[in-house]
Amino acid sequence: MTARKLNISLLHGSYRSGRISSRVSLYAQKLLEDRGHHVTTIDAKEKNLPMLDRMYKEYEPGRAPQVMQELADIYRQSDCFVIVCGEYNHGLQAGLKNLLDHYLEEYFYRPSAIISYSPSPVGGLRAAVHLRAVLSELGMASIPSILSIGKVKDALNEKGERIDGKDPQISKKFLDELEWYAFALAEARSRGVPESKD
């Protein structure tokens, strides 16, 4: 366990009945909390933002819907983001993409990490590649490692516990990387960030 604590926003975005994203989110939350970090889980279905019409920044101060203001406040306090992404037709879920697209500056200069999953052995990696480009454009470039979970129903039970006996070293490398980037960028942000060209 690291001696330093991160504030981590954990996002997942499936709207489907019987969704597996909840299992993966519980698994991710436990991994992060076992390292001593504070985790706030953001469930796109629970927040149920409308299909994107106006981004948070496009509202006058104090005029954004309450749920959008609450998320903005959480994101501003986050050191990094962990994104749980399932794969639908080689891409990421619409609900997750919609959740992400409502914000921009709140993500800037904070790293992200992708946990992908699918019922196939591929583990959602095709969606993760797509998501990585999205995260970079949003200003929270993802760390090099991706934690992918293939045959997810055989890998995790409903409590988010790993039941396939996979080597925990896989998740250790992923978490070590996330912490390194999060702490490094937090220190860099404390010294200031590049001016916006907008």
C-alpha positions, 0 to 999 in steps of 0.5 A, a space after each residue: 500500500 502506498 503511503 500517499 492517498 489519491 482522490 480517484 474518480 471511477 467511471 462506468 457507463 453501461 445502461 444494459 439490463 443485467 450489466 456486467 460493468 457493476 462487477 468490474 467497477 466493484 473489482 476496480 474499487 477494491 483494487 484501488 481502496 486496497 492501495 489506500 486511495 479514496 474512490 468515488 464511483 460514477 455510474 452513468 446510468 445512475 446519473 442519467 445525464 441527457 444526451 449531450 446538448 450543452 456541456 457543463 462549461 456552456 452553462 452560466 455559473 450556477 445555472 447547470 443542472 444539479 447533477 452536472 454541478 455535483 460531477 464537476 465538483 467531484 472531478 475538480 477534486 480528482 487526481 486521476 480517473 479510472 474508466 471501466 469500459 465494455 466493448 460494444 461492436 468494437 467501440 465503447 458504450 454510448 452511455 460512457 461516451 455521453 458521460 465523458 463528453 459533458 466535461 472538458 477542463 475538469 479533466 485537464 492534466 490528470 491521468 486516466 487509466 482504462 479497465 476494459 472487459 468483454 465476454 470474449 477472450 479479447 477483453 474489450 481491448 478494441 474498445 479500449 483503443 478507441 477510448 484512449 483516443 477520446 481520453 487524450 482529446 479530453 485532456 486526460 491521456 491514459 497511462 500505457 497499461 490497460 487492465 483487460 478482463 476477458 470472459 468477464 462472467 467467468 473472471 468476476 462474480 457479482 461481488 466483483 471478486 476475482 474467481 479465475 485465479 489470474 496473476 495479481 501481478 497484472 493488476 499490480 503493474 497497472 496500479 503502480 503505473 497509475 499512481 506514478 502518473 497521478 503523483 507526478 502530474 499532481 506535483 506538476 499541476 501545483 507548479 502551474 499548467 500551460 495557458 489555454 489557446 482558446 
